[in-house]
């Protein structure tokens, strides 16, 4: 994966250029890796892109959202910017907080 240097987040993963399958595989791998490190102020930024160069639009973005929903994870999304933020301090299990 390509990791960005964004000090606001504990982990930042850039999924540009990934297929849906590869993005989910990398997300799962990273979630397993960081799970012991998660504290109450932990956060992860997932940059999936807006799908400008994809035939089907933001397919990786939608796939990542579906994966998070499947596991009941709360996240903040900003589809206009093409990223999703997962925080350990999410207020409600499975809540999606839109930020546009």
C-alpha positions as CSV (number, residue, x, y, z in Angstrom):
1,X,0.0,0.0,0.0
2,X,1.0,3.6,-0.3
3,X,1.0,5.3,3.0
4,X,0.8,9.1,3.3
5,X,2.4,11.2,5.9
6,X,-0.6,12.8,7.5
7,X,0.1,13.4,11.1
8,X,-3.6,13.9,12.0
9,X,-4.1,10.1,11.6
10,X,-2.4,7.1,13.1
11,X,-2.6,5.3,9.7
12,X,-3.3,6.7,6.2
13,X,-3.7,4.3,3.3
14,X,-3.9,5.5,-0.3
15,X,-5.8,2.9,-2.5
16,X,-5.4,4.7,-5.8
17,X,-4.7,2.2,-8.5
18,X,-6.0,-0.8,-6.5
19,X,-8.7,-3.1,-7.7
20,X,-11.7,-3.8,-5.4
21,X,-10.2,-7.2,-4.5
22,X,-6.8,-5.8,-3.7
23,X,-8.2,-2.9,-1.7
24,X,-10.2,-5.2,0.5
25,X,-7.3,-7.6,0.9
26,X,-5.0,-4.7,2.0
27,X,-7.7,-3.2,4.3
28,X,-8.2,-6.5,6.0
29,X,-4.4,-7.0,6.4
30,X,-4.0,-3.5,7.8
31,X,-6.9,-3.9,10.2
32,X,-5.4,-7.1,11.6
33,X,-2.0,-5.4,11.9
34,X,-3.2,-2.3,13.8
35,X,-5.9,-3.9,16.0
36,X,-3.5,-4.3,19.0
37,X,-2.5,-0.7,18.6
38,X,-5.9,0.9,18.8
39,X,-6.5,3.3,21.6
40,X,-9.4,5.6,22.3
41,X,-7.9,8.4,20.2
42,X,-6.9,6.2,17.3
43,X,-7.8,7.0,13.7
44,X,-7.3,5.7,10.1
45,X,-7.7,7.6,6.9
46,X,-8.6,5.5,3.8
47,X,-8.0,7.4,0.5
48,X,-10.1,5.6,-2.1
49,X,-10.4,8.3,-4.6
50,X,-13.5,9.8,-6.3
51,X,-13.5,7.3,-9.2
52,X,-12.9,10.0,-11.9
53,X,-10.7,7.6,-13.9
54,X,-12.9,4.5,-13.4
55,X,-15.6,3.3,-15.7
56,X,-17.9,2.4,-12.8
57,X,-17.2,5.6,-10.8
58,X,-15.9,5.3,-7.3
59,X,-15.8,1.5,-7.1
60,X,-13.0,1.2,-4.6
61,X,-14.6,3.8,-2.4
62,X,-18.0,2.0,-2.5
63,X,-16.3,-1.4,-1.8
64,X,-14.5,0.0,1.2
65,X,-17.7,1.5,2.6
66,X,-19.5,-1.8,2.1
67,X,-16.7,-3.7,3.9
68,X,-16.9,-1.3,6.8
69,X,-20.7,-1.6,6.9
70,X,-20.5,-5.4,6.8
71,X,-18.4,-5.4,10.0
72,X,-20.5,-2.6,11.7
73,X,-17.7,-0.1,11.8
74,X,-18.4,3.5,12.3
75,X,-16.8,5.9,9.9
76,X,-16.9,9.5,8.5
77,X,-17.1,9.8,4.8
78,X,-16.1,12.5,2.4
79,X,-17.0,11.2,-1.0
80,X,-16.3,14.6,-2.6
81,X,-12.7,14.3,-1.4
82,X,-12.6,10.5,-1.9
83,X,-11.7,9.5,1.6
84,X,-13.1,7.7,4.6
85,X,-12.0,8.1,8.2
86,X,-12.4,5.3,10.8
87,X,-12.0,6.4,14.4
88,X,-11.9,4.4,17.6
89,X,-14.0,7.0,19.3
90,X,-17.0,6.6,17.0
91,X,-20.1,7.4,19.0
92,X,-22.4,4.7,17.9
93,X,-21.6,1.2,16.6
94,X,-22.2,1.1,12.8
95,X,-23.0,4.8,12.4
96,X,-22.0,6.5,9.2
97,X,-21.3,10.2,9.7
98,X,-21.3,12.1,6.5
99,X,-19.0,15.1,6.0
100,X,-19.3,16.9,2.7
